[in-house]
Amino acid sequence: MHGPASPGWLLVALCAATGAYCLLRMRSGVEEQRRAAGGEALMGFGMAAMAVPPAAFTPPAWAWPCFAAVFGAAALQALWAARTGAHHLHHLVGTGAMVYMAAVMATAPAHAHGPGQGGSGIPLLTGVLLLYFTGYVLLSGVRLLPVAGAGGPAVAAAWSDRPEVARACRLSMGIGMLAMLLTM
């Protein structure tokens, strides 16, 4: 979350752009896509805010518990949504990871917000999250590969309804989550 400045700004840009696209997806005509896009926009913008390099802005001590509370509420919503479909479990893991990272940063000393300077959390939990998101990123990347012979007539769909772009956004958020966990 607080690594070197240049990769930090790249992570901020990636997450903010993903959040902005998810806001566009909220205009979709499909209710399930709108609902998922809202949660993903929250994740994208939240990840962007948490990834701002400390040289540019060091959040006050109360910001980390606020992040944990917001993502805790999002985790409860994802848990409620998981009753209707297992695909919501990924949102639950993602929001849980954000709560975990915010809690680690809240308990870290103010001077220890640099790479490898404390605030690393529980190594086993961090490792499990790293394995989960690595697997998610690899699987999502494979799903984006074009399938041979799957070319049909091109249908002009609105940007908010393009499933391949939504999958690419989820992939970029998974990559961002990996980067944040690695620099924690």
Backbone as JSON Lines, residues from 0, in Angstrom:
{"i":0,"aa":"M","n":[0.81,-1.17,0.0],"ca":[0.0,0.0,0.0],"c":[0.86,1.25,0.0]}
{"i":1,"aa":"H","n":[1.98,1.18,0.69],"ca":[2.85,2.35,0.72],"c":[4.24,1.96,0.3]}
{"i":2,"aa":"G","n":[4.43,1.8,-0.98],"ca":[5.73,1.48,-1.54],"c":[6.33,2.73,-2.16]}
{"i":3,"aa":"P","n":[7.24,2.54,-3.11],"ca":[7.87,3.68,-3.79],"c":[6.84,4.54,-4.52]}
{"i":4,"aa":"A","n":[7.18,5.81,-4.77],"ca":[6.22,6.77,-5.3],"c":[5.76,6.44,-6.72]}
{"i":5,"aa":"S","n":[6.67,6.15,-7.64],"ca":[6.25,5.92,-9.04],"c":[5.29,4.75,-9.19]}
{"i":6,"aa":"P","n":[5.61,3.55,-8.67],"ca":[4.62,2.46,-8.76],"c":[3.34,2.77,-8.0]}
{"i":7,"aa":"G","n":[3.46,3.54,-6.93],"ca":[2.28,3.92,-6.16],"c":[1.32,4.77,-6.99]}
{"i":8,"aa":"W","n":[1.88,5.73,-7.74],"ca":[1.02,6.57,-8.58],"c":[0.43,5.76,-9.73]}
{"i":9,"aa":"L","n":[1.18,4.81,-10.26],"ca":[0.63,3.95,-11.31],"c":[-0.53,3.12,-10.76]}
{"i":10,"aa":"L","n":[-0.4,2.63,-9.55],"ca":[-1.48,1.87,-8.92],"c":[-2.69,2.76,-8.67]}
{"i":11,"aa":"V","n":[-2.45,4.0,-8.24],"ca":[-3.56,4.95,-8.04],"c":[-4.29,5.17,-9.36]}
{"i":12,"aa":"A","n":[-3.54,5.4,-10.44],"ca":[-4.15,5.65,-11.75],"c":[-4.94,4.43,-12.23]}
{"i":13,"aa":"L","n":[-4.37,3.24,-12.08],"ca":[-5.05,2.01,-12.5],"c":[-6.35,1.82,-11.74]}
{"i":14,"aa":"C","n":[-6.3,1.97,-10.44],"ca":[-7.5,1.75,-9.62],"c":[-8.55,2.84,-9.85]}
{"i":15,"aa":"A","n":[-8.13,4.08,-10.0],"ca":[-9.08,5.17,-10.24],"c":[-9.74,5.01,-11.61]}
{"i":16,"aa":"A","n":[-8.97,4.63,-12.62],"ca":[-9.55,4.42,-13.96],"c":[-10.54,3.26,-13.93]}
{"i":17,"aa":"T","n":[-10.21,2.21,-13.2],"ca":[-11.11,1.08,-13.07],"c":[-12.39,1.5,-12.35]}
{"i":18,"aa":"G","n":[-12.26,2.26,-11.29],"ca":[-13.44,2.76,-10.58],"c":[-14.31,3.64,-11.46]}
{"i":19,"aa":"A","n":[-13.67,4.48,-12.28],"ca":[-14.43,5.36,-13.19],"c":[-15.2,4.53,-14.22]}
{"i":20,"aa":"Y","n":[-14.56,3.51,-14.78],"ca":[-15.27,2.67,-15.74],"c":[-16.43,1.94,-15.06]}
{"i":21,"aa":"C","n":[-16.22,1.5,-13.83],"ca":[-17.3,0.82,-13.11],"c":[-18.48,1.76,-12.89]}
{"i":22,"aa":"L","n":[-18.21,3.05,-12.69],"ca":[-19.31,4.01,-12.59],"c":[-20.09,4.07,-13.9]}
{"i":23,"aa":"L","n":[-19.37,4.01,-15.03],"ca":[-20.05,3.97,-16.33],"c":[-20.9,2.71,-16.47]}
{"i":24,"aa":"R","n":[-20.39,1.6,-15.95],"ca":[-21.15,0.34,-16.03],"c":[-22.43,0.38,-15.22]}
{"i":25,"aa":"M","n":[-22.51,1.29,-14.28],"ca":[-23.73,1.41,-13.47],"c":[-24.91,1.91,-14.3]}
{"i":26,"aa":"R","n":[-24.67,2.37,-15.52],"ca":[-25.75,2.81,-16.41],"c":[-26.31,1.65,-17.23]}
{"i":27,"aa":"S","n":[-25.83,0.45,-17.02],"ca":[-26.26,-0.72,-17.77],"c":[-27.76,-0.95,-17.6]}
{"i":28,"aa":"G","n":[-28.35,-1.59,-18.58],"ca":[-29.75,-1.95,-18.51],"c":[-30.01,-3.21,-17.69]}
{"i":29,"aa":"V","n":[-28.94,-3.93,-17.34],"ca":[-29.06,-5.18,-16.59],"c":[-28.82,-4.87,-15.11]}
{"i":30,"aa":"E","n":[-29.81,-5.16,-14.27],"ca":[-29.71,-4.79,-12.86],"c":[-28.54,-5.45,-12.14]}
{"i":31,"aa":"E","n":[-28.28,-6.72,-12.42],"ca":[-27.17,-7.42,-11.77],"c":[-25.83,-6.76,-12.11]}
{"i":32,"aa":"Q","n":[-25.68,-6.3,-13.36],"ca":[-24.45,-5.61,-13.74],"c":[-24.33,-4.27,-13.0]}
{"i":33,"aa":"R","n":[-25.44,-3.57,-12.87],"ca":[-25.4,-2.28,-12.14],"c":[-25.0,-2.49,-10.69]}
{"i":34,"aa":"R","n":[-25.57,-3.51,-10.07],"ca":[-25.27,-3.78,-8.65],"c":[-23.8,-4.15,-8.48]}
{"i":35,"aa":"A","n":[-23.3,-5.04,-9.33],"ca":[-21.9,-5.44,-9.24],"c":[-20.97,-4.27,-9.53]}
{"i":36,"aa":"A","n":[-21.35,-3.44,-10.5],"ca":[-20.51,-2.3,-10.87],"c":[-20.38,-1.3,-9.73]}
{"i":37,"aa":"G","n":[-21.44,-1.13,-8.94],"ca":[-21.36,-0.21,-7.81],"c":[-20.34,-0.66,-6.78]}
{"i":38,"aa":"G","n":[-20.37,-1.95,-6.46],"ca":[-19.39,-2.48,-5.51],"c":[-17.98,-2.42,-6.05]}
{"i":39,"aa":"E","n":[-17.84,-2.68,-7.35],"ca":[-16.51,-2.63,-7.96],"c":[-15.99,-1.19,-8.05]}
{"i":40,"aa":"A","n":[-16.88,-0.22,-8.26],"ca":[-16.46,1.18,-8.27],"c":[-15.95,1.58,-6.87]}
{"i":41,"aa":"L","n":[-16.67,1.16,-5.84],"ca":[-16.22,1.42,-4.46],"c":[-14.84,0.82,-4.23]}
{"i":42,"aa":"M","n":[-14.65,-0.41,-4.67],"ca":[-13.34,-1.07,-4.5],"c":[-12.25,-0.3,-5.26]}
{"i":43,"aa":"G","n":[-12.53,0.06,-6.51],"ca":[-11.53,0.76,-7.32],"c":[-11.11,2.09,-6.69]}
{"i":44,"aa":"F","n":[-12.09,2.9,-6.32],"ca":[-11.76,4.19,-5.72],"c":[-11.13,4.04,-4.33]}
{"i":45,"aa":"G","n":[-11.59,3.06,-3.57],"ca":[-11.0,2.81,-2.25],"c":[-9.55,2.36,-2.37]}
{"i":46,"aa":"M","n":[-9.28,1.48,-3.33],"ca":[-7.91,1.03,-3.55],"c":[-7.04,2.2,-4.0]}
{"i":47,"aa":"A","n":[-7.58,3.07,-4.85],"ca":[-6.82,4.24,-5.31],"c":[-6.48,5.15,-4.13]}
{"i":48,"aa":"A","n":[-7.44,5.37,-3.25],"ca":[-7.2,6.24,-2.1],"c":[-6.17,5.63,-1.15]}
{"i":49,"aa":"M","n":[-6.22,4.32,-0.96],"ca":[-5.29,3.67,-0.04],"c":[-3.88,3.57,-0.63]}
{"i":50,"aa":"A","n":[-3.76,3.66,-1.95],"ca":[-2.47,3.47,-2.6],"c":[-1.7,4.77,-2.82]}
{"i":51,"aa":"V","n":[-2.27,5.91,-2.45],"ca":[-1.56,7.19,-2.63],"c":[-0.24,7.12,-1.87]}
{"i":52,"aa":"P","n":[0.88,7.41,-2.54],"ca":[2.19,7.34,-1.86],"c":[2.24,8.29,-0.66]}
{"i":53,"aa":"P","n":[2.87,7.84,0.44],"ca":[2.93,8.68,1.64],"c":[3.72,9.97,1.45]}
{"i":54,"aa":"A","n":[4.58,10.02,0.43],"ca":[5.32,11.26,0.17],"c":[4.36,12.37,-0.29]}
{"i":55,"aa":"A","n":[3.27,11.98,-0.93],"ca":[2.3,12.96,-1.41],"c":[1.26,13.3,-0.34]}
{"i":56,"aa":"F","n":[0.81,12.28,0.38],"ca":[-0.22,12.49,1.39],"c":[-0.2,11.34,2.38]}
{"i":57,"aa":"T","n":[-0.05,11.68,3.63],"ca":[-0.13,10.67,4.68],"c":[-1.47,10.87,5.37]}
{"i":58,"aa":"P","n":[-2.35,9.87,5.27],"ca":[-3.67,10.03,5.87],"c":[-3.58,10.19,7.39]}
{"i":59,"aa":"P","n":[-4.52,10.91,7.97],"ca":[-4.54,11.02,9.43],"c":[-4.86,9.66,10.04]}
{"i":60,"aa":"A","n":[-4.58,9.52,11.31],"ca":[-4.74,8.23,11.99],"c":[-6.18,7.72,11.93]}
{"i":61,"aa":"W","n":[-7.16,8.61,11.89],"ca":[-8.56,8.18,11.87],"c":[-9.01,7.66,10.51]}
{"i":62,"aa":"A","n":[-8.23,7.89,9.45],"ca":[-8.65,7.47,8.11],"c":[-8.68,5.95,7.97]}
{"i":63,"aa":"W","n":[-7.7,5.27,8.58],"ca":[-7.63,3.81,8.42],"c":[-8.82,3.1,9.06]}
{"i":64,"aa":"P","n":[-9.23,3.47,10.27],"ca":[-10.46,2.86,10.8],"c":[-11.69,3.18,9.95]}
{"i":65,"aa":"C","n":[-11.72,4.36,9.34],"ca":[-12.84,4.7,8.45],"c":[-12.84,3.79,7.22]}
{"i":66,"aa":"F","n":[-11.65,3.57,6.63],"ca":[-11.56,2.63,5.51],"c":[-12.05,1.25,5.94]}
{"i":67,"aa":"A","n":[-11.62,0.81,7.11],"ca":[-12.04,-0.51,7.6],"c":[-13.55,-0.57,7.78]}
{"i":68,"aa":"A","n":[-14.16,0.49,8.28],"ca":[-15.61,0.51,8.48],"c":[-16.37,0.48,7.15]}
{"i":69,"aa":"V","n":[-15.91,1.28,6.19],"ca":[-16.58,1.32,4.88],"c":[-16.48,-0.04,4.2]}
{"i":70,"aa":"F","n":[-15.3,-0.61,4.2],"ca":[-15.15,-1.91,3.54],"c":[-15.75,-3.04,4.36]}
{"i":71,"aa":"G","n":[-15.86,-2.86,5.66],"ca":[-16.59,-3.82,6.49],"c":[-18.06,-3.85,6.11]}
{"i":72,"aa":"A","n":[-18.64,-2.66,5.89],"ca":[-20.04,-2.59,5.46],"c":[-20.19,-3.22,4.07]}
{"i":73,"aa":"A","n":[-19.23,-2.97,3.19],"ca":[-19.29,-3.59,1.86],"c":[-19.14,-5.1,1.95]}
{"i":74,"aa":"A","n":[-18.35,-5.59,2.91],"ca":[-18.2,-7.04,3.1],"c":[-19.51,-7.65,3.58]}
{"i":75,"aa":"L","n":[-20.21,-6.95,4.47],"ca":[-21.51,-7.45,4.92],"c":[-22.5,-7.51,3.76]}
{"i":76,"aa":"Q","n":[-22.47,-6.51,2.89],"ca":[-23.35,-6.52,1.73],"c":[-22.98,-7.67,0.79]}
{"i":77,"aa":"A","n":[-21.69,-7.92,0.61],"ca":[-21.25,-9.03,-0.24],"c":[-21.64,-10.37,0.38]}
{"i":78,"aa":"L","n":[-21.56,-10.46,1.69],"ca":[-21.98,-11.69,2.37],"c":[-23.47,-11.92,2.16]}
{"i":79,"aa":"W","n":[-24.26,-10.87,2.26],"ca":[-25.7,-10.98,2.04],"c":[-25.98,-11.39,0.59]}
{"i":80,"aa":"A","n":[-25.26,-10.8,-0.36],"ca":[-25.47,-11.13,-1.78],"c":[-25.0,-12.55,-2.09]}
{"i":81,"aa":"A","n":[-24.07,-13.09,-1.33],"ca":[-23.54,-14.44,-1.59],"c":[-24.6,-15.51,-1.36]}
{"i":82,"aa":"R","n":[-25.69,-15.15,-0.68],"ca":[-26.78,-16.11,-0.5],"c":[-27.38,-16.53,-1.83]}
{"i":83,"aa":"T","n":[-27.39,-15.6,-2.8],"ca":[-28.05,-15.86,-4.08],"c":[-27.11,-16.41,-5.13]}
{"i":84,"aa":"G","n":[-25.81,-16.34,-4.92],"ca":[-24.88,-16.86,-5.91],"c":[-23.46,-16.87,-5.39]}
{"i":85,"aa":"A","n":[-22.75,-17.93,-5.71],"ca":[-21.38,-18.09,-5.23],"c":[-20.41,-17.09,-5.85]}
{"i":86,"aa":"H","n":[-20.79,-16.5,-7.0],"ca":[-19.88,-15.55,-7.63],"c":[-19.68,-14.29,-6.79]}
{"i":87,"aa":"H","n":[-20.54,-14.06,-5.81],"ca":[-20.37,-12.91,-4.92],"c":[-19.3,-13.16,-3.86]}
{"i":88,"aa":"L","n":[-18.85,-14.38,-3.72],"ca":[-17.83,-14.69,-2.72],"c":[-16.52,-13.97,-3.02]}
{"i":89,"aa":"H","n":[-16.21,-13.75,-4.31],"ca":[-14.99,-13.01,-4.66],"c":[-15.07,-11.59,-4.1]}
{"i":90,"aa":"H","n":[-16.24,-10.96,-4.19],"ca":[-16.4,-9.62,-3.62],"c":[-16.2,-9.65,-2.11]}
{"i":91,"aa":"L","n":[-16.66,-10.72,-1.49],"ca":[-16.48,-10.87,-0.05],"c":[-15.0,-10.99,0.3]}
{"i":92,"aa":"V","n":[-14.26,-11.77,-0.46],"ca":[-12.81,-11.9,-0.22],"c":[-12.11,-10.56,-0.45]}
{"i":93,"aa":"G","n":[-12.49,-9.87,-1.52],"ca":[-11.87,-8.58,-1.83],"c":[-12.13,-7.53,-0.76]}
{"i":94,"aa":"T","n":[-13.38,-7.41,-0.32],"ca":[-13.68,-6.43,0.72],"c":[-13.05,-6.84,2.05]}
{"i":95,"aa":"G","n":[-13.01,-8.14,2.31],"ca":[-12.33,-8.61,3.52],"c":[-10.84,-8.27,3.5]}
{"i":96,"aa":"A","n":[-10.22,-8.41,2.33],"ca":[-8.8,-8.06,2.18],"c":[-8.59,-6.56,2.41]}
{"i":97,"aa":"M","n":[-9.52,-5.75,1.95],"ca":[-9.4,-4.31,2.17],"c":[-9.55,-3.96,3.65]}
{"i":98,"aa":"V","n":[-10.47,-4.63,4.34],"ca":[-10.62,-4.42,5.79],"c":[-9.33,-4.81,6.49]}
{"i":99,"aa":"Y","n":[-8.78,-5.95,6.12],"ca":[-7.53,-6.44,6.71],"c":[-6.39,-5.44,6.49]}
{"i":100,"aa":"M","n":[-6.23,-4.95,5.26],"ca":[-5.14,-4.01,4.98],"c":[-5.33,-2.7,5.75]}
{"i":101,"aa":"A","n":[-6.58,-2.22,5.82],"ca":[-6.83,-0.99,6.57],"c":[-6.55,-1.19,8.06]}
{"i":102,"aa":"A","n":[-6.92,-2.35,8.6],"ca":[-6.66,-2.63,10.01],"c":[-5.16,-2.72,10.29]}
{"i":103,"aa":"V","n":[-4.42,-3.32,9.38],"ca":[-2.96,-3.41,9.54],"c":[-2.35,-2.01,9.53]}
{"i":104,"aa":"M","n":[-2.8,-1.17,8.6],"ca":[-2.25,0.18,8.53],"c":[-2.66,1.02,9.74]}
{"i":105,"aa":"A","n":[-3.84,0.75,10.3],"ca":[-4.29,1.49,11.48],"c":[-3.45,1.13,12.7]}
{"i":106,"aa":"T","n":[-2.98,-0.1,12.78],"ca":[-2.2,-0.52,13.94],"c":[-0.7,-0.3,13.76]}
{"i":107,"aa":"A","n":[-0.27,0.04,12.55],"ca":[1.15,0.27,12.3],"c":[1.56,1.63,12.87]}
{"i":108,"aa":"P","n":[2.76,1.73,13.39],"ca":[3.23,3.05,13.85],"c":[3.29,4.02,12.68]}
{"i":109,"aa":"A","n":[3.1,5.29,12.95],"ca":[3.05,6.31,11.89],"c":[4.32,6.34,11.06]}
{"i":110,"aa":"H","n":[5.48,6.04,11.66],"ca":[6.74,6.08,10.92],"c":[6.98,4.81,10.12]}
{"i":111,"aa":"A","n":[6.14,3.79,10.28],"ca":[6.39,2.5,9.64],"c":[5.53,2.27,8.42]}
{"i":112,"aa":"H","n":[5.21,3.31,7.66],"ca":[4.37,3.15,6.49],"c":[5.18,3.09,5.21]}
{"i":113,"aa":"G","n":[6.37,2.6,5.27],"ca":[7.19,2.4,4.08],"c":[7.31,0.93,3.78]}
{"i":114,"aa":"P","n":[7.84,0.58,2.6],"ca":[7.95,-0.83,2.25],"c":[8.88,-1.58,3.19]}
{"i":115,"aa":"G","n":[8.39,-2.67,3.76],"ca":[9.21,-3.5,4.63],"c":[9.5,-2.87,5.98]}
{"i":116,"aa":"Q","n":[8.72,-1.88,6.4],"ca":[8.99,-1.19,7.66],"c":[7.86,-1.42,8.65]}
{"i":117,"aa":"G","n":[7.56,-2.64,8.92],"ca":[6.5,-2.93,9.88],"c":[5.14,-2.87,9.23]}
{"i":118,"aa":"G","n":[4.11,-3.14,10.01],"ca":[2.77,-3.08,9.48],"c":[2.5,-4.16,8.46]}
{"i":119,"aa":"S","n":[3.21,-5.3,8.58],"ca":[3.07,-6.33,7.55],"c":[1.9,-7.25,7.81]}
{"i":120,"aa":"G","n":[1.24,-7.12,8.91],"ca":[0.08,-7.95,9.18],"c":[0.44,-9.35,9.62]}
{"i":121,"aa":"I","n":[-0.51,-10.24,9.51],"ca":[-0.32,-11.64,9.88],"c":[0.22,-12.37,8.66]}
{"i":122,"aa":"P","n":[1.45,-12.87,8.72],"ca":[2.07,-13.46,7.53],"c":[1.23,-14.57,6.88]}
{"i":123,"aa":"L","n":[0.62,-15.44,7.67],"ca":[-0.17,-16.52,7.09],"c":[-1.38,-15.97,6.33]}
{"i":124,"aa":"L","n":[-2.1,-15.02,6.91],"ca":[-3.26,-14.44,6.24],"c":[-2.85,-13.67,5.0]}
{"i":125,"aa":"T","n":[-1.76,-12.91,5.1],"ca":[-1.26,-12.2,3.92],"c":[-0.89,-13.18,2.83]}
{"i":126,"aa":"G","n":[-0.24,-14.27,3.18],"ca":[0.13,-15.3,2.2],"c":[-1.07,-15.95,1.55]}
{"i":127,"aa":"V","n":[-2.1,-16.23,2.33],"ca":[-3.32,-16.84,1.77],"c":[-3.98,-15.86,0.79]}
{"i":128,"aa":"L","n":[-4.05,-14.59,1.16],"ca":[-4.63,-13.59,0.26],"c":[-3.8,-13.44,-1.01]}
{"i":129,"aa":"L","n":[-2.47,-13.46,-0.86],"ca":[-1.61,-13.39,-2.04],"c":[-1.84,-14.58,-2.97]}
{"i":130,"aa":"L","n":[-1.96,-15.77,-2.4],"ca":[-2.23,-16.96,-3.22],"c":[-3.59,-16.85,-3.91]}
{"i":131,"aa":"Y","n":[-4.6,-16.42,-3.18],"ca":[-5.94,-16.29,-3.76],"c":[-5.92,-15.31,-4.93]}
{"i":132,"aa":"F","n":[-5.37,-14.12,-4.72],"ca":[-5.41,-13.11,-5.78],"c":[-4.48,-13.45,-6.93]}
{"i":133,"aa":"T","n":[-3.38,-14.16,-6.66],"ca":[-2.54,-14.64,-7.76],"c":[-3.33,-15.61,-8.64]}
{"i":134,"aa":"G","n":[-4.01,-16.56,-8.01],"ca":[-4.84,-17.49,-8.76],"c":[-5.95,-16.78,-9.52]}
{"i":135,"aa":"Y","n":[-6.57,-15.81,-8.87],"ca":[-7.65,-15.05,-9.51],"c":[-7.14,-14.3,-10.74]}
{"i":136,"aa":"V","n":[-5.99,-13.65,-10.6],"ca":[-5.42,-12.89,-11.72],"c":[-5.07,-13.82,-12.87]}
{"i":137,"aa":"L","n":[-4.44,-14.96,-12.57],"ca":[-4.07,-15.89,-13.63],"c":[-5.31,-16.45,-14.33]}
{"i":138,"aa":"L","n":[-6.31,-16.84,-13.58],"ca":[-7.54,-17.37,-14.16],"c":[-8.27,-16.3,-14.97]}
{"i":139,"aa":"S","n":[-8.34,-15.09,-14.45],"ca":[-9.0,-14.0,-15.17],"c":[-8.27,-13.66,-16.46]}
{"i":140,"aa":"G","n":[-6.94,-13.71,-16.42],"ca":[-6.16,-13.45,-17.63],"c":[-6.41,-14.49,-18.7]}
{"i":141,"aa":"V","n":[-6.5,-15.74,-18.3],"ca":[-6.77,-16.82,-19.26],"c":[-8.16,-16.65,-19.85]}
{"i":142,"aa":"R","n":[-9.12,-16.23,-19.06],"ca":[-10.49,-16.04,-19.55],"c":[-10.59,-14.91,-20.56]}
{"i":143,"aa":"L","n":[-9.63,-13.99,-20.55],"ca":[-9.66,-12.89,-21.52],"c":[-9.06,-13.27,-22.87]}
{"i":144,"aa":"L","n":[-8.35,-14.4,-22.91],"ca":[-7.76,-14.83,-24.18],"c":[-8.86,-15.16,-25.17]}
{"i":145,"aa":"P","n":[-8.67,-14.77,-26.44],"ca":[-9.69,-15.09,-27.44],"c":[-9.74,-16.6,-27.7]}
{"i":146,"aa":"V","n":[-10.95,-17.08,-27.93],"ca":[-11.16,-18.5,-28.2],"c":[-11.15,-18.67,-29.72]}
{"i":147,"aa":"A","n":[-10.41,-19.66,-30.22],"ca":[-10.33,-19.9,-31.66],"c":[-11.7,-20.31,-32.18]}
{"i":148,"aa":"G","n":[-12.11,-19.71,-33.26],"ca":[-13.38,-20.05,-33.89],"c":[-14.58,-19.43,-33.22]}
{"i":149,"aa":"A","n":[-14.39,-18.55,-32.28],"ca":[-15.52,-17.95,-31.59],"c":[-15.95,-16.64,-32.22]}
{"i":150,"aa":"G","n":[-15.42,-16.33,-33.37],"ca":[-15.78,-15.07,-34.03],"c":[-17.14,-15.16,-34.67]}
{"i":151,"aa":"G","n":[-18.04,-14.37,-34.2],"ca":[-19.38,-14.3,-34.76],"c":[-19.6,-12.91,-35.28]}
{"i":152,"aa":"P","n":[-20.82,-12.59,-35.62],"ca":[-21.09,-11.23,-36.08],"c":[-20.85,-10.24,-34.95]}
{"i":153,"aa":"A","n":[-20.16,-9.18,-35.27],"ca":[-19.86,-8.16,-34.26],"c":[-21.13,-7.38,-33.94]}
{"i":154,"aa":"V","n":[-21.42,-7.32,-32.67],"ca":[-22.59,-6.58,-32.21],"c":[-22.09,-5.34,-31.49]}
{"i":155,"aa":"A","n":[-22.61,-4.21,-31.88],"ca":[-22.19,-2.96,-31.24],"c":[-22.92,-2.84,-29.91]}
{"i":156,"aa":"A","n":[-22.2,-3.05,-28.83],"ca":[-22.77,-2.93,-27.49],"c":[-22.27,-1.64,-26.85]}
{"i":157,"aa":"A","n":[-23.08,-1.11,-25.97],"ca":[-22.66,0.08,-25.24],"c":[-21.46,-0.27,-24.38]}
{"i":158,"aa":"W","n":[-20.6,0.72,-24.12],"ca":[-19.41,0.47,-23.3],"c":[-19.78,-0.06,-21.93]}
{"i":159,"aa":"S","n":[-20.92,0.33,-21.42],"ca":[-21.3,-0.13,-20.09],"c":[-21.75,-1.58,-20.08]}
{"i":160,"aa":"D","n":[-21.98,-2.17,-21.24],"ca":[-22.45,-3.55,-21.33],"c":[-21.45,-4.49,-21.97]}
{"i":161,"aa":"R","n":[-20.2,-4.1,-22.07],"ca":[-19.18,-4.95,-22.7],"c":[-18.6,-5.9,-21.65]}
{"i":162,"aa":"P","n":[-18.93,-7.2,-21.71],"ca":[-18.46,-8.14,-20.68],"c":[-16.95,-8.3,-20.67]}
{"i":163,"aa":"E","n":[-16.3,-8.2,-21.83],"ca":[-14.85,-8.38,-21.85],"c":[-14.14,-7.2,-21.18]}
{"i":164,"aa":"V","n":[-14.69,-6.02,-21.28],"ca":[-14.09,-4.86,-20.61],"c":[-14.33,-4.96,-19.11]}
{"i":165,"aa":"A","n":[-15.5,-5.43,-18.72],"ca":[-15.76,-5.63,-17.28],"c":[-14.8,-6.67,-16.71]}
{"i":166,"aa":"R","n":[-14.53,-7.75,-17.46],"ca":[-13.56,-8.75,-16.99],"c":[-12.17,-8.16,-16.9]}
{"i":167,"aa":"A","n":[-11.81,-7.3,-17.86],"ca":[-10.5,-6.65,-17.81],"c":[-10.39,-5.73,-16.6]}
{"i":168,"aa":"C","n":[-11.48,-5.07,-16.24],"ca":[-11.48,-4.22,-15.04],"c":[-11.28,-5.06,-13.79]}
{"i":169,"aa":"R","n":[-11.97,-6.19,-13.72],"ca":[-11.8,-7.07,-12.56],"c":[-10.38,-7.6,-12.49]}
{"i":170,"aa":"L","n":[-9.8,-7.89,-13.65],"ca":[-8.41,-8.34,-13.69],"c":[-7.48,-7.25,-13.18]}
{"i":171,"aa":"S","n":[-7.7,-6.01,-13.6],"ca":[-6.83,-4.92,-13.15],"c":[-6.98,-4.68,-11.65]}
{"i":172,"aa":"M","n":[-8.18,-4.84,-11.11],"ca":[-8.34,-4.69,-9.66],"c":[-7.66,-5.84,-8.92]}
{"i":173,"aa":"G","n":[-7.68,-7.03,-9.5],"ca":[-6.96,-8.15,-8.89],"c":[-5.46,-7.9,-8.87]}
{"i":174,"aa":"I","n":[-4.95,-7.35,-9.96],"ca":[-3.52,-7.01,-10.03],"c":[-3.21,-5.92,-9.0]}
{"i":175,"aa":"G","n":[-4.09,-4.93,-8.88],"ca":[-3.9,-3.88,-7.89],"c":[-3.91,-4.43,-6.47]}
{"i":176,"aa":"M","n":[-4.8,-5.38,-6.22],"ca":[-4.85,-5.99,-4.89],"c":[-3.55,-6.74,-4.59]}
{"i":177,"aa":"L","n":[-3.03,-7.45,-5.59],"ca":[-1.75,-8.12,-5.42],"c":[-0.65,-7.13,-5.07]}
{"i":178,"aa":"A","n":[-0.6,-6.03,-5.81],"ca":[0.43,-5.01,-5.56],"c":[0.3,-4.43,-4.15]}
{"i":179,"aa":"M","n":[-0.93,-4.19,-3.72],"ca":[-1.13,-3.62,-2.39],"c":[-0.72,-4.61,-1.3]}
{"i":180,"aa":"L","n":[-1.04,-5.87,-1.5],"ca":[-0.66,-6.89,-0.5],"c":[0.85,-7.05,-0.45]}
{"i":181,"aa":"L","n":[1.5,-6.98,-1.61],"ca":[2.95,-7.15,-1.65],"c":[3.68,-6.0,-0.97]}
{"i":182,"aa":"T","n":[3.15,-4.81,-1.06],"ca":[3.84,-3.65,-0.48],"c":[3.37,-3.32,0.93]}
{"i":183,"aa":"M","n":[2.51,-4.17,1.48],"ca":[2.0,-3.93,2.82],"c":[3.08,-4.19,3.85]}
